[in-house]
Structure formats: structure tokens, C-alpha cells
Amino acid sequence: MDKSKDVFLISKEEDFDLICSPIRASVLETLVAFGPMPIREIASKMGKSATLIHHHVGILFRGGLLREHAREKRGKHVERIFAVTTEDWRYDFETNPDVMAAGMLRIARTWGKHAERVLTKALKKNRRFTIPMRRFLTVRAETGYLSEQAAQSVRDHLTAIRRIFEQERTRTGGAPFHIFWNYFPMAEDSANDKGSSPTKSGKKPKVKTPKSKSKAAKSVKKVNRASRDK
């Protein structure tokens, strides 16, 4: 954690352990979405026990992803109010690529399952599909070839979406929304697969079958012919 820049640098397996727990993922998202709150409120929002949330908040706090925002007196007790330290997570792809690859897969699985749980809960509450649900619910995937400019344009749009959420969190009112995405360049074709790559027109080039047979095939044909002549 680089506290001077409020950046959480993810570079070790232990860093992924912090964020690849479904419960901790939910804690982080709850605090990001609704702002600083004590453990009992986090537990209430998530529908979990305060004891369970206390355990996971402690892990996130010691790991540097949560900070103590304030302390408030509640009866005879003093409650600690927690907030996220930063939403700026950055990945160190150079130090240990194998650890990063395994960790990114863990993040995709963890947050993908979290998104599924959030959607399941929303659908249970909206069995008849309310007007907002019918208007905004979208579940789909896109795969295709993108130029470098187009790929950057998609990245810029995703960044803009995140900024909209960040700006709206500073306001009161509105309804809670959830969005989840994975965006990445797929594995590049190998040199042997170039024939299957699309051309500039977007169509796959035709693979020409060589007309001439191999020398070995010609030799076998000659031997067979000689055998018949005898």
C-alpha cells in the first residue's frame, strides 16, 4: 500500500488473498457504495452476522484496504466507523507474472460470483420485473477484433462509467445499481494460426490447398505403378 499516493499496489499472493474472499468483496463494495459505517451497519446491509463481518473487516484493516474513519459513542460503547482507504487498485504485472495471472483469475471468479449473488437477490425482490428493472437490466458479453484505437476507446468508456459511480456517491438519493465487467485482450494467434486470422475487411482469408503432391507421395505412386507393370 502506497499511502503517500493512496494507491493499493497488488503484487503478491497475499494481496490477492485480501480481495478474493466473497465476504470481503461484499464488505468493500458496501463501503464504497454507501460510505463509511460501523460493523453493525455493514452486517445489516449484507445480511450477515456482526461477528463474521468483524473478522473480515479486521483482515481488510490490517491489510491496508480499510481505515478508521471516525469513532462514535453509542450508549456505553464507542463504535469505530470504517471506510475504504482507496479505490485506486493497481497491478504489478512485471515482478511475478505467474502470481498475477493466477490472482487475476481469482478476482474474476470471486467478483463474478459476487455479481451473480447481487443479481439473484435483485431478481428475488423483483419477480414481476419492475419498470426500472425492465429498463436497465442488461446481461451480455461481447467478443471481437478491435483496433488499438477502438480498444482504448472501450477502456476510456469503462473509466467514464466508474467516474459516474464515483461522482454519484457524493450525492444523496437515487437507487442502488450494480455493474461488473471483465475486459482484456484475448490470447493472440500463434504463427501457425495466421491463416485463421481475419483480414482488414473482417473476413477470414481462404486457405489454399497446394495442388502439387509431396515428393514422398509421388515416389509411392511410382513404386505402385512399377509393381503393377511386373
C-alpha positions as a Markdown table, in Angstrom:
| # | Residue | x | y | z |
|---|---|---|---|---|
| 1 | Met | 0.0 | 0.0 | 0.0 |
| 2 | Asp | 1.5 | 3.3 | -1.1 |
| 3 | Lys | -0.2 | 5.6 | 1.4 |
| 4 | Ser | 1.5 | 8.7 | 0.0 |
| 5 | Lys | -0.4 | 8.3 | -3.2 |
| 6 | Asp | -3.4 | 6.5 | -1.8 |
| 7 | Val | -2.7 | 3.6 | -4.2 |
| 8 | Phe | -3.1 | -0.1 | -3.4 |
| 9 | Leu | -0.4 | -1.9 | -5.3 |
| 10 | Ile | -1.2 | -5.6 | -5.8 |
| 11 | Ser | 2.0 | -7.6 | -6.4 |
| 12 | Lys | 1.9 | -10.6 | -4.1 |
| 13 | Glu | -0.3 | -13.6 | -3.5 |
| 14 | Glu | -1.2 | -12.2 | 0.0 |
| 15 | Asp | -2.6 | -9.1 | -1.7 |
| 16 | Phe | -5.0 | -11.2 | -3.7 |
| 17 | Asp | -6.0 | -13.1 | -0.5 |
| 18 | Leu | -7.3 | -9.7 | 0.8 |
| 19 | Ile | -9.7 | -9.1 | -2.1 |
| 20 | Cys | -10.5 | -12.7 | -3.3 |
| 21 | Ser | -12.9 | -13.5 | -0.5 |
| 22 | Pro | -16.6 | -13.2 | -1.3 |
| 23 | Ile | -17.4 | -11.8 | 2.1 |
| 24 | Arg | -14.5 | -9.2 | 1.9 |
| 25 | Ala | -15.5 | -8.3 | -1.7 |
| 26 | Ser | -19.0 | -7.6 | -0.4 |
| 27 | Val | -17.7 | -5.5 | 2.5 |
| 28 | Leu | -15.6 | -3.4 | 0.2 |
| 29 | Glu | -18.4 | -2.8 | -2.2 |
| 30 | Thr | -20.8 | -2.0 | 0.6 |
| 31 | Leu | -18.5 | 0.7 | 2.0 |
| 32 | Val | -17.7 | 2.0 | -1.5 |
| 33 | Ala | -21.4 | 2.2 | -2.4 |
| 34 | Phe | -22.8 | 3.6 | 0.9 |
| 35 | Gly | -19.9 | 5.3 | 2.5 |
| 36 | Pro | -18.3 | 4.9 | 6.0 |
| 37 | Met | -20.2 | 2.9 | 8.5 |
| 38 | Pro | -19.7 | 0.8 | 11.6 |
| 39 | Ile | -19.5 | -3.0 | 11.6 |
| 40 | Arg | -23.2 | -3.5 | 12.7 |
| 41 | Glu | -24.4 | -1.4 | 9.7 |
| 42 | Ile | -22.2 | -3.3 | 7.3 |
| 43 | Ala | -23.6 | -6.6 | 8.7 |
| 44 | Ser | -27.1 | -5.3 | 8.4 |
| 45 | Lys | -26.7 | -4.2 | 4.8 |
| 46 | Met | -25.1 | -7.6 | 3.9 |
| 47 | Gly | -27.5 | -9.7 | 5.9 |
| 48 | Lys | -24.6 | -11.3 | 7.8 |
| 49 | Ser | -23.7 | -11.6 | 11.5 |
| 50 | Ala | -21.7 | -8.8 | 13.1 |
| 51 | Thr | -19.2 | -11.4 | 14.4 |
| 52 | Leu | -18.5 | -12.6 | 10.9 |
| 53 | Ile | -18.1 | -9.1 | 9.5 |
| 54 | His | -15.9 | -8.0 | 12.4 |
| 55 | His | -13.5 | -10.8 | 11.4 |
| 56 | His | -13.3 | -9.8 | 7.8 |
| 57 | Val | -13.2 | -6.1 | 8.5 |
| 58 | Gly | -10.2 | -6.8 | 10.7 |
| 59 | Ile | -8.4 | -8.6 | 7.9 |
| 60 | Leu | -9.0 | -5.7 | 5.4 |
| 61 | Phe | -8.0 | -3.1 | 8.0 |
| 62 | Arg | -4.7 | -4.9 | 8.8 |
| 63 | Gly | -4.1 | -5.3 | 5.1 |
| 64 | Gly | -4.4 | -1.6 | 4.4 |
| 65 | Leu | -7.7 | -1.6 | 2.4 |
| 66 | Leu | -9.8 | -0.2 | 5.2 |
| 67 | Arg | -9.1 | 2.7 | 7.5 |
| 68 | Glu | -10.8 | 4.1 | 10.7 |
| 69 | His | -12.9 | 7.0 | 9.5 |
| 70 | Ala | -14.2 | 8.1 | 12.9 |
| 71 | Arg | -15.4 | 6.9 | 16.3 |
| 72 | Glu | -18.9 | 7.5 | 17.6 |
| 73 | Lys | -20.4 | 6.9 | 21.0 |
| 74 | Arg | -23.3 | 4.6 | 21.1 |
| 75 | Gly | -24.7 | 4.2 | 24.5 |
| 76 | Lys | -22.0 | 3.0 | 26.8 |
| 77 | His | -19.9 | 1.8 | 23.9 |
| 78 | Val | -17.8 | 3.5 | 21.3 |
| 79 | Glu | -18.2 | 2.4 | 17.7 |
| 80 | Arg | -15.4 | 2.5 | 15.1 |
| 81 | Ile | -16.6 | 3.8 | 11.7 |
| 82 | Phe | -14.7 | 2.2 | 8.8 |
| 83 | Ala | -14.1 | 3.4 | 5.2 |
| 84 | Val | -12.2 | 2.2 | 2.2 |
| 85 | Thr | -8.6 | 3.5 | 2.1 |
| 86 | Thr | -8.6 | 3.9 | -1.6 |
| 87 | Glu | -10.4 | 2.7 | -4.8 |
| 88 | Asp | -7.3 | 3.1 | -6.8 |
| 89 | Trp | -6.0 | -0.5 | -7.2 |
| 90 | Arg | -3.0 | -1.1 | -9.4 |
| 91 | Tyr | -1.4 | -4.3 | -10.5 |
| 92 | Asp | 2.3 | -5.1 | -10.7 |
| 93 | Phe | 2.5 | -7.3 | -13.8 |
| 94 | Glu | 6.3 | -7.3 | -14.1 |
| 95 | Thr | 7.6 | -8.7 | -10.8 |
| 96 | Asn | 5.9 | -12.1 | -10.8 |
| 97 | Pro | 3.7 | -12.7 | -13.9 |
| 98 | Asp | 2.6 | -16.2 | -12.8 |
| 99 | Val | 1.3 | -14.9 | -9.4 |
| 100 | Met | -0.5 | -12.1 | -11.2 |
| 101 | Ala | -2.1 | -14.5 | -13.8 |
| 102 | Ala | -3.4 | -16.8 | -11.0 |
| 103 | Gly | -4.5 | -13.8 | -8.9 |
| 104 | Met | -6.5 | -12.2 | -11.8 |
| 105 | Leu | -8.3 | -15.4 | -12.4 |
| 106 | Arg | -9.2 | -15.5 | -8.6 |
| 107 | Ile | -10.5 | -11.9 | -8.8 |
| 108 | Ala | -12.6 | -12.8 | -11.9 |
| 109 | Arg | -14.2 | -15.8 | -10.1 |
| 110 | Thr | -14.7 | -14.0 | -6.8 |
| 111 | Trp | -16.3 | -10.9 | -8.2 |
| 112 | Gly | -18.2 | -12.8 | -10.8 |
| 113 | Lys | -19.8 | -14.9 | -8.1 |
| 114 | His | -20.5 | -11.8 | -6.1 |
| 115 | Ala | -22.2 | -10.1 | -9.1 |
| 116 | Glu | -24.3 | -13.3 | -9.5 |
| 117 | Arg | -25.4 | -13.1 | -5.9 |
| 118 | Val | -26.3 | -9.5 | -6.2 |
| 119 | Leu | -28.4 | -10.2 | -9.3 |
| 120 | Thr | -30.1 | -13.2 | -7.6 |
| 121 | Lys | -31.1 | -11.0 | -4.7 |
| 122 | Ala | -32.4 | -8.3 | -7.0 |
| 123 | Leu | -34.4 | -10.7 | -9.1 |
| 124 | Lys | -36.0 | -12.3 | -6.0 |
| 125 | Lys | -37.2 | -8.8 | -4.9 |
| 126 | Asn | -38.4 | -8.0 | -8.4 |
| 127 | Arg | -40.1 | -11.2 | -9.5 |
| 128 | Arg | -42.6 | -9.3 | -11.7 |
| 129 | Phe | -39.8 | -7.2 | -13.1 |
| 130 | Thr | -40.4 | -3.6 | -12.2 |
| 131 | Ile | -40.2 | -0.8 | -14.7 |
| 132 | Pro | -36.7 | 0.2 | -13.7 |
| 133 | Met | -35.6 | -3.5 | -13.8 |
| 134 | Arg | -37.0 | -3.9 | -17.3 |
| 135 | Arg | -35.4 | -0.7 | -18.4 |
| 136 | Phe | -31.9 | -1.1 | -17.1 |
| 137 | Leu | -31.2 | -4.9 | -16.6 |
| 138 | Thr | -28.6 | -6.0 | -19.1 |
| 139 | Val | -26.6 | -9.2 | -19.2 |
| 140 | Arg | -24.5 | -9.9 | -22.2 |
| 141 | Ala | -20.9 | -10.4 | -23.5 |
| 142 | Glu | -19.1 | -9.1 | -26.4 |
| 143 | Thr | -16.1 | -10.6 | -28.3 |
| 144 | Gly | -14.5 | -9.3 | -31.4 |
| 145 | Tyr | -11.4 | -7.9 | -33.1 |
| 146 | Leu | -10.6 | -4.3 | -32.1 |
| 147 | Ser | -8.1 | -1.9 | -33.5 |
| 148 | Glu | -5.7 | -0.3 | -30.9 |
| 149 | Gln | -7.8 | 2.9 | -31.1 |
| 150 | Ala | -11.1 | 1.0 | -30.6 |
| 151 | Ala | -9.6 | -1.0 | -27.7 |
| 152 | Gln | -8.6 | 2.2 | -26.0 |
| 153 | Ser | -12.0 | 3.8 | -26.7 |
| 154 | Val | -13.7 | 0.9 | -24.8 |
| 155 | Arg | -11.2 | 1.3 | -21.9 |
| 156 | Asp | -12.0 | 5.0 | -21.8 |
| 157 | His | -15.7 | 4.3 | -21.7 |
| 158 | Leu | -15.3 | 1.9 | -18.8 |
| 159 | Thr | -13.2 | 4.5 | -16.9 |
| 160 | Ala | -16.0 | 7.0 | -17.6 |
| 161 | Ile | -18.6 | 4.6 | -16.1 |
| 162 | Arg | -16.5 | 4.3 | -13.0 |
| 163 | Arg | -16.3 | 8.1 | -12.7 |
| 164 | Ile | -20.1 | 8.4 | -12.9 |
| 165 | Phe | -20.4 | 6.0 | -10.0 |
| 166 | Glu | -17.8 | 7.9 | -8.0 |
| 167 | Gln | -19.5 | 11.3 | -8.6 |
| 168 | Glu | -22.9 | 9.9 | -7.8 |
| 169 | Arg | -21.7 | 8.5 | -4.5 |
| 170 | Thr | -21.1 | 12.1 | -3.2 |
| 171 | Arg | -24.8 | 12.9 | -3.7 |
| 172 | Thr | -27.9 | 11.8 | -1.7 |
| 173 | Gly | -30.9 | 10.0 | -3.1 |
| 174 | Gly | -31.2 | 7.7 | -6.1 |
| 175 | Ala | -31.3 | 3.9 | -6.3 |
| 176 | Pro | -28.5 | 1.4 | -5.9 |
| 177 | Phe | -27.1 | -0.1 | -9.1 |
| 178 | His | -24.5 | -2.7 | -9.7 |
| 179 | Ile | -22.2 | -3.3 | -12.7 |
| 180 | Phe | -19.5 | -5.9 | -13.2 |
| 181 | Trp | -17.1 | -6.4 | -16.2 |
| 182 | Asn | -14.0 | -8.2 | -17.4 |
| 183 | Tyr | -12.2 | -6.5 | -20.2 |
| 184 | Phe | -9.0 | -7.9 | -21.7 |
| 185 | Pro | -7.2 | -8.8 | -24.9 |
| 186 | Met | -7.7 | -12.4 | -25.7 |
| 187 | Ala | -4.8 | -14.8 | -26.5 |
| 188 | Glu | -3.0 | -13.9 | -29.7 |
| 189 | Asp | -3.0 | -16.4 | -32.6 |
| 190 | Ser | 0.3 | -18.2 | -32.9 |
| 191 | Ala | 2.3 | -18.1 | -36.1 |
| 192 | Asn | 0.8 | -21.4 | -37.2 |
| 193 | Asp | -2.7 | -20.0 | -36.9 |
| 194 | Lys | -2.2 | -16.9 | -39.0 |
| 195 | Gly | -4.3 | -18.4 | -41.7 |
| 196 | Ser | -7.4 | -18.2 | -39.5 |
| 197 | Ser | -6.9 | -14.5 | -38.6 |
| 198 | Pro | -9.3 | -12.0 | -40.2 |
| 199 | Thr | -8.2 | -9.7 | -43.0 |
| 200 | Lys | -8.6 | -6.0 | -42.9 |
| 201 | Ser | -12.1 | -6.5 | -44.4 |
| 202 | Gly | -13.0 | -8.6 | -41.4 |
| 203 | Lys | -13.3 | -11.8 | -43.4 |
| 204 | Lys | -11.2 | -14.8 | -42.8 |
| 205 | Pro | -8.8 | -15.5 | -45.7 |
| 206 | Lys | -9.2 | -18.7 | -47.6 |
| 207 | Val | -6.6 | -21.3 | -47.1 |
| 208 | Lys | -5.3 | -22.5 | -50.4 |
| 209 | Thr | -4.7 | -26.3 | -50.7 |
| 210 | Pro | -1.5 | -26.9 | -52.5 |
| 211 | Lys | -2.1 | -28.5 | -55.9 |
| 212 | Ser | 1.2 | -30.4 | -56.1 |
| 213 | Lys | 1.7 | -33.5 | -54.1 |
| 214 | Ser | 4.7 | -34.2 | -51.8 |
| 215 | Lys | 7.8 | -35.9 | -53.2 |
| 216 | Ala | 7.1 | -38.9 | -50.8 |
| 217 | Ala | 3.6 | -39.3 | -52.3 |
| 218 | Lys | 5.0 | -39.2 | -55.8 |
| 219 | Ser | 7.6 | -41.8 | -55.0 |
| 220 | Val | 5.0 | -44.2 | -53.6 |
| 221 | Lys | 2.8 | -43.8 | -56.7 |
| 222 | Lys | 5.8 | -44.7 | -58.9 |
| 223 | Val | 6.5 | -47.8 | -56.9 |
| 224 | Asn | 2.9 | -48.9 | -57.1 |
| 225 | Arg | 2.9 | -48.4 | -60.9 |
| 226 | Ala | 6.1 | -50.4 | -61.3 |
| 227 | Ser | 4.7 | -53.2 | -59.3 |
| 228 | Arg | 1.6 | -53.4 | -61.5 |
| 229 | Asp | 3.7 | -53.5 | -64.7 |
| 230 | Lys | 5.6 | -56.6 | -63.5 |
